Amino acid sequence: METFWMFVKAFLIGGGICLIGQIIINFTHLTNGKILVLFLIAGAVLEGFGLYSKLIEFAGAGASIPISGFGCALVKGAVKSAHQEGVYGALKGGLAACATGISVAIVAGYLVAVLFRPRTKKK
């Protein structure tokens, strides 16, 4: 039964994050890229105040998988490395913490581009 509630919490929080994104798309003229950056910065700011980690503890993958979870991971890595190495650690810590995710995104994007011949939309 505990596993069931874990899935329910992840679904509700992850779905809530997606719902917020959909509302932003429907009622503003922001592009998808700007919305992604908005969510990334929101996750980073919330983690800066120590709130996003609590959300991840509650919802698990429902909060850590969206792009706001990536912003949280960047801040966590920067803060951890800053405590160990000072200013230089703050600059490199976030990227070091997220290097695997960044690498997978680059490789996957390249493979999709090679396999599916992307084209610009004609208006």
Residue frames as a rotation matrix with the C-alpha (Angstrom) as fourth column:
MET 1
0.563 0.827 0.000 0.00
0.827 -0.563 0.000 0.00
0.000 0.000 -1.000 0.00
GLU 2
0.334 -0.527 -0.782 2.92
0.213 -0.765 0.607 2.33
-0.918 -0.369 -0.143 0.68
THR 3
-0.710 -0.595 0.376 4.13
0.456 0.017 0.890 1.85
-0.536 0.803 0.260 -2.89
PHE 4
-0.026 0.803 0.595 0.70
0.982 -0.090 0.165 2.78
0.187 0.589 -0.786 -4.21
TRP 5
0.798 0.352 -0.488 0.72
0.494 -0.847 0.197 6.10
-0.344 -0.399 -0.850 -2.30
MET 6
-0.188 -0.925 -0.329 4.26
0.249 -0.369 0.895 6.79
-0.950 0.086 0.300 -3.53
PHE 7
-0.689 -0.014 0.724 2.97
0.722 0.076 0.688 6.55
-0.064 0.997 -0.043 -7.11
VAL 8
0.398 0.909 0.123 -0.09
0.904 -0.412 0.119 8.66
0.158 0.064 -0.985 -6.32
LYS 9
0.548 -0.255 -0.797 2.05
0.308 -0.824 0.476 11.44
-0.778 -0.506 -0.373 -4.79
ALA 10
-0.578 -0.815 0.046 4.47
0.300 -0.160 0.940 11.37
-0.759 0.557 0.338 -7.73
PHE 11
-0.408 0.511 0.757 1.58
0.899 0.080 0.430 11.49
0.159 0.856 -0.492 -10.20
LEU 12
0.626 0.748 -0.219 -0.17
0.778 -0.618 0.112 14.37
-0.051 -0.240 -0.969 -8.44
ILE 13
0.348 -0.566 -0.747 2.94
0.134 -0.759 0.637 16.54
-0.928 -0.322 -0.189 -7.98
GLY 14
-0.716 -0.630 0.301 4.36
0.353 0.046 0.935 15.79
-0.603 0.775 0.190 -11.45
GLY 15
-0.204 0.747 0.633 0.93
0.958 0.020 0.285 16.34
0.200 0.665 -0.720 -12.98
GLY 16
0.667 0.425 -0.611 0.56
0.608 -0.785 0.117 19.57
-0.430 -0.450 -0.783 -11.03
ILE 17
-0.217 -0.831 -0.513 3.86
0.089 -0.540 0.837 20.85
-0.972 0.136 0.191 -12.42
CYS 18
-0.805 -0.031 0.592 2.71
0.577 0.186 0.795 19.94
-0.135 0.982 -0.132 -15.94
LEU 19
0.240 0.968 0.073 -0.65
0.970 -0.241 0.010 21.61
0.027 0.069 -0.997 -15.28
ILE 20
0.403 -0.184 -0.896 1.09
0.269 -0.912 0.308 24.84
-0.875 -0.366 -0.319 -14.30
GLY 21
-0.691 -0.721 -0.042 3.11
0.112 -0.165 0.980 24.66
-0.714 0.673 0.195 -17.52
GLN 22
-0.531 0.565 0.631 0.00
0.841 0.263 0.473 24.07
0.102 0.782 -0.615 -19.60
ILE 23
0.538 0.719 -0.440 -1.77
0.774 -0.628 -0.081 27.01
-0.335 -0.297 -0.894 -17.97
ILE 24
-0.025 -0.644 -0.765 1.23
0.028 -0.765 0.643 29.22
-0.999 -0.005 0.038 -18.76
ILE 25
-0.865 -0.283 0.415 1.16
0.378 0.179 0.909 28.04
-0.332 0.942 -0.048 -22.39
ASN 26
-0.191 0.904 0.382 -2.59
0.974 0.124 0.192 28.65
0.126 0.409 -0.904 -22.73
PHE 27
0.718 0.630 -0.297 -2.77
0.685 -0.714 0.141 32.10
-0.123 -0.305 -0.944 -21.14
THR 28
0.335 -0.650 -0.682 0.53
-0.162 -0.753 0.638 33.73
-0.928 -0.104 -0.357 -22.12
HIS 29
0.960 -0.086 -0.268 2.51
-0.267 0.021 -0.963 34.19
0.089 0.996 -0.003 -25.29
LEU 30
0.190 -0.932 0.308 5.70
-0.791 0.041 0.611 32.70
-0.582 -0.360 -0.729 -23.83
THR 31
0.224 -0.214 -0.951 7.60
-0.761 0.571 -0.308 30.28
0.609 0.792 -0.035 -26.03
ASN 32
0.895 0.115 -0.430 8.34
0.084 0.905 0.417 26.74
0.437 -0.410 0.801 -24.88
GLY 33
-0.006 -0.989 -0.150 11.99
0.602 0.116 -0.790 27.61
0.798 -0.096 0.595 -24.35
LYS 34
-0.448 -0.109 0.887 11.13
-0.433 -0.842 -0.322 30.53
0.782 -0.529 0.330 -22.09
ILE 35
0.624 0.722 0.299 8.79
-0.655 0.274 0.704 28.33
0.426 -0.636 0.643 -20.06
LEU 36
0.646 -0.480 -0.594 11.53
0.484 0.859 -0.168 25.71
0.591 -0.179 0.787 -19.65
VAL 37
-0.451 -0.846 0.284 13.93
0.321 -0.451 -0.833 28.36
0.833 -0.284 0.475 -18.40
LEU 38
-0.066 0.530 0.845 11.23
-0.728 -0.605 0.323 29.70
0.682 -0.594 0.426 -16.06
PHE 39
0.894 0.417 -0.162 10.74
-0.231 0.740 0.632 26.24
0.384 -0.528 0.758 -14.53
LEU 40
0.257 -0.886 -0.386 14.50
0.655 0.454 -0.604 25.65
0.710 -0.098 0.697 -14.26
ILE 41
-0.572 -0.457 0.681 14.99
-0.093 -0.788 -0.608 28.96
0.815 -0.411 0.408 -12.45
ALA 42
0.334 0.770 0.543 11.96
-0.743 -0.140 0.655 28.28
0.581 -0.622 0.525 -10.23
GLY 43
0.840 -0.071 -0.538 13.45
0.262 0.921 0.288 24.94
0.475 -0.383 0.792 -9.17
ALA 44
-0.179 -0.983 -0.029 16.81
0.620 -0.090 -0.779 26.58
0.764 -0.157 0.626 -8.50
VAL 45
-0.419 0.077 0.905 15.29
-0.472 -0.870 -0.144 29.41
0.776 -0.487 0.401 -6.45
LEU 46
0.674 0.721 0.159 13.10
-0.543 0.338 0.769 27.04
0.500 -0.605 0.619 -4.45
GLU 47
0.597 -0.543 -0.590 16.14
0.615 0.782 -0.097 24.88
0.515 -0.305 0.801 -3.71
GLY 48
-0.396 -0.742 0.540 18.04
0.202 -0.644 -0.737 28.00
0.896 -0.183 0.406 -2.69
PHE 49
-0.150 0.443 0.884 15.44
-0.862 -0.497 0.103 28.43
0.485 -0.746 0.456 0.05
GLY 50
-0.903 -0.316 0.292 15.54
-0.422 0.786 -0.452 24.69
-0.087 -0.531 -0.843 0.86
LEU 51
-0.080 0.981 0.179 12.00
-0.749 0.059 -0.660 24.02
-0.657 -0.187 0.730 -0.33
TYR 52
0.302 0.256 -0.918 12.46
-0.906 0.376 -0.193 21.91
0.296 0.890 0.346 -3.46
SER 53
-0.727 -0.596 -0.341 14.36
-0.433 0.783 -0.446 19.16
0.533 -0.177 -0.827 -1.65
LYS 54
-0.717 0.550 0.428 11.39
-0.337 0.264 -0.904 18.76
-0.610 -0.792 -0.004 0.68
LEU 55
0.291 0.823 -0.488 9.11
-0.865 0.008 -0.503 18.49
-0.410 0.568 0.714 -2.35
ILE 56
-0.083 -0.416 -0.906 11.37
-0.744 0.631 -0.222 15.78
0.663 0.655 -0.361 -3.81
GLU 57
-0.951 -0.232 0.203 11.33
-0.307 0.633 -0.711 13.90
0.037 -0.739 -0.673 -0.49
PHE 58
-0.291 0.929 0.230 7.52
-0.487 0.063 -0.871 14.00
-0.824 -0.365 0.433 -0.57
ALA 59
0.625 0.703 -0.340 6.86
-0.577 0.122 -0.807 13.28
-0.526 0.701 0.482 -4.25
GLY 60
0.116 -0.651 0.750 10.01
0.295 0.744 0.600 11.46
-0.948 0.152 0.279 -5.42
ALA 61
-0.635 -0.433 0.640 10.22
0.681 0.078 0.728 11.24
-0.365 0.898 0.245 -9.20
GLY 62
0.371 0.861 0.348 7.15
0.928 -0.359 -0.102 13.46
0.037 0.360 -0.932 -9.59
ALA 63
0.933 -0.073 -0.354 9.30
0.016 -0.970 0.242 16.41
-0.361 -0.232 -0.903 -8.54
SER 64
0.107 -0.993 -0.046 12.80
-0.103 -0.057 0.993 15.32
-0.989 -0.101 -0.108 -9.54
ILE 65
-0.153 -0.158 0.975 12.12
0.826 0.521 0.214 14.38
-0.542 0.839 0.051 -13.18
PRO 66
0.813 0.465 0.350 10.74
0.582 -0.652 -0.485 17.73
0.003 0.599 -0.801 -14.50
ILE 67
0.171 -0.783 0.598 13.19
0.521 -0.443 -0.729 20.45
0.836 0.436 0.333 -15.54
SER 68
0.572 0.058 0.818 12.66
-0.548 -0.716 0.434 22.18
0.611 -0.696 -0.378 -12.20
GLY 69
0.952 -0.277 0.132 14.36
0.098 0.683 0.724 19.14
-0.290 -0.676 0.677 -10.62
PHE 70
0.377 -0.845 0.379 17.36
0.837 0.135 -0.531 19.84
0.397 0.517 0.758 -12.84
GLY 71
0.241 -0.222 0.945 17.53
-0.159 -0.969 -0.187 23.39
0.957 -0.105 -0.269 -11.49
CYS 72
0.885 0.121 0.449 17.40
-0.460 0.095 0.883 21.96
0.064 -0.988 0.139 -7.98
ALA 73
0.777 -0.624 0.084 20.27
0.605 0.777 0.171 19.58
-0.172 -0.082 0.982 -8.77
LEU 74
0.240 -0.692 0.681 22.37
0.500 -0.513 -0.698 22.44
0.832 0.508 0.223 -10.17
VAL 75
0.402 -0.029 0.915 21.98
-0.579 -0.782 0.230 24.46
0.709 -0.622 -0.331 -6.97
LYS 76
0.974 -0.039 0.225 22.64
-0.155 0.610 0.777 21.44
-0.168 -0.792 0.587 -4.73
GLY 77
0.574 -0.799 0.180 25.87
0.805 0.511 -0.302 20.69
0.149 0.318 0.936 -6.59
ALA 78
0.149 -0.507 0.849 27.01
0.197 -0.826 -0.528 24.31
0.969 0.246 -0.023 -6.53
VAL 79
0.623 0.139 0.770 26.34
-0.652 -0.452 0.609 24.73
0.432 -0.881 -0.191 -2.81
LYS 80
0.958 -0.267 0.107 28.02
0.164 0.813 0.559 21.43
-0.236 -0.518 0.822 -1.90
SER 81
0.357 -0.866 0.351 31.08
0.865 0.166 -0.473 22.21
0.351 0.472 0.808 -3.97
ALA 82
0.310 -0.210 0.927 31.21
-0.107 -0.977 -0.185 25.81
0.945 -0.042 -0.326 -2.69
HIS 83
0.899 0.037 0.436 31.45
-0.436 0.010 0.900 24.53
0.029 -0.999 0.025 0.88
GLN 84
0.741 -0.630 0.235 34.40
0.528 0.761 0.376 22.34
-0.416 -0.155 0.896 -0.11
GLU 85
-0.083 -0.833 0.548 36.27
0.993 -0.022 0.117 24.51
-0.085 0.553 0.829 -2.62
GLY 86
-0.438 -0.075 -0.896 35.02
0.302 -0.951 -0.068 28.07
-0.847 -0.300 0.439 -2.23
VAL 87
0.113 0.512 -0.851 34.12
-0.564 -0.673 -0.479 30.31
-0.818 0.534 0.213 -5.16
TYR 88
-0.605 -0.397 -0.690 35.70
-0.796 0.325 0.511 28.05
0.021 0.858 -0.513 -7.76
GLY 89
-0.946 0.285 0.153 33.67
0.244 0.939 -0.243 25.14
-0.213 -0.193 -0.958 -6.42
ALA 90
-0.135 0.942 -0.308 30.48
0.065 -0.302 -0.951 27.16
-0.989 -0.149 -0.020 -6.71
LEU 91
-0.035 0.066 -0.997 31.21
-0.886 -0.465 0.000 27.78
-0.463 0.883 0.075 -10.37
LYS 92
-0.596 -0.311 -0.740 31.97
-0.701 0.652 0.290 24.17
0.392 0.692 -0.607 -11.27
GLY 93
-0.872 0.163 0.462 29.84
-0.245 0.671 -0.700 22.25
-0.424 -0.724 -0.545 -8.76
GLY 94
0.085 0.993 -0.079 26.49
-0.546 -0.020 -0.838 22.60
-0.834 0.114 0.540 -10.48
LEU 95
0.358 -0.001 -0.934 27.77
-0.916 0.195 -0.351 21.37
0.183 0.981 0.069 -13.82
ALA 96
-0.733 -0.656 -0.179 29.71
-0.589 0.744 -0.314 18.54
0.339 -0.125 -0.932 -12.20
ALA 97
-0.629 0.560 0.538 26.56
-0.305 0.459 -0.834 17.41
-0.715 -0.689 -0.118 -10.38
CYS 98
0.432 0.901 -0.036 24.53
-0.295 0.103 -0.950 17.39
-0.852 0.421 0.310 -13.61
ALA 99
-0.402 -0.705 -0.585 27.19
-0.782 -0.068 0.619 16.28
-0.476 0.706 -0.524 -16.09
THR 100
-0.834 0.110 0.541 25.54
0.241 0.954 0.179 12.91
-0.496 0.280 -0.822 -16.73
GLY 101
0.164 0.986 0.030 22.16
0.564 -0.069 -0.823 14.45
-0.809 0.152 -0.567 -17.52
ILE 102
0.371 -0.111 -0.922 23.71
-0.546 -0.829 -0.120 17.08
-0.751 0.548 -0.368 -19.78
SER 103
-0.689 -0.713 -0.131 25.75
-0.562 0.411 0.718 14.43
-0.458 0.568 -0.683 -21.62
VAL 104
-0.576 0.557 0.598 22.73
0.556 0.803 -0.213 12.17
-0.599 0.210 -0.773 -22.16
ALA 105
0.457 0.788 -0.412 20.69
0.225 -0.550 -0.804 15.10
-0.860 0.275 -0.429 -23.50
ILE 106
0.052 -0.526 -0.849 23.43
-0.782 -0.551 0.293 16.05
-0.621 0.648 -0.440 -25.97
VAL 107
-0.889 -0.425 0.171 23.98
-0.261 0.776 0.574 12.50
-0.376 0.466 -0.801 -27.21
ALA 108
-0.300 0.856 0.421 20.25
0.643 0.508 -0.574 11.77
-0.705 0.098 -0.702 -27.47
GLY 109
0.486 0.465 -0.740 19.66
-0.146 -0.792 -0.593 15.03
-0.861 0.396 -0.317 -29.35
TYR 110
-0.351 -0.709 -0.611 22.47
-0.806 -0.104 0.583 14.19
-0.477 0.697 -0.535 -31.77
LEU 111
-0.888 0.015 0.459 21.15
0.145 0.958 0.249 10.66
-0.436 0.287 -0.853 -32.38
VAL 112
0.114 0.992 0.061 17.62
0.543 -0.011 -0.840 11.90
-0.832 0.129 -0.540 -33.00
ALA 113
0.367 -0.036 -0.930 18.95
-0.545 -0.818 -0.184 14.53
-0.754 0.574 -0.320 -35.43
VAL 114
-0.682 -0.683 -0.260 20.97
-0.635 0.378 0.674 11.90
-0.362 0.624 -0.692 -37.33
LEU 115
-0.806 0.345 0.481 18.18
0.357 0.931 -0.070 9.33
-0.472 0.115 -0.874 -37.44
PHE 116
0.029 0.994 0.104 15.20
0.810 0.038 -0.585 11.53
-0.585 0.101 -0.804 -38.31
ARG 117
-0.603 -0.346 0.719 16.52
0.760 -0.522 0.387 14.37
0.241 0.780 0.578 -40.54
PRO 118
-0.038 0.626 -0.779 15.06
0.707 -0.534 -0.463 17.42
-0.706 -0.568 -0.423 -38.75
ARG 119
-0.466 -0.012 0.885 13.63
0.760 -0.517 0.393 20.20
0.453 0.856 0.250 -40.90
THR 120
-0.945 0.200 -0.260 12.34
-0.043 -0.861 -0.507 23.69
-0.326 -0.468 0.822 -40.29
LYS 121
-0.166 0.966 0.200 8.56
0.706 0.258 -0.660 24.00
-0.689 0.032 -0.725 -40.30
LYS 122
-0.853 0.033 0.521 7.05
0.403 -0.593 0.697 25.76
0.332 0.804 0.492 -43.29
LYS 123
-0.660 0.611 -0.438 4.51
0.184 -0.433 -0.882 28.39
-0.729 -0.663 0.173 -42.29
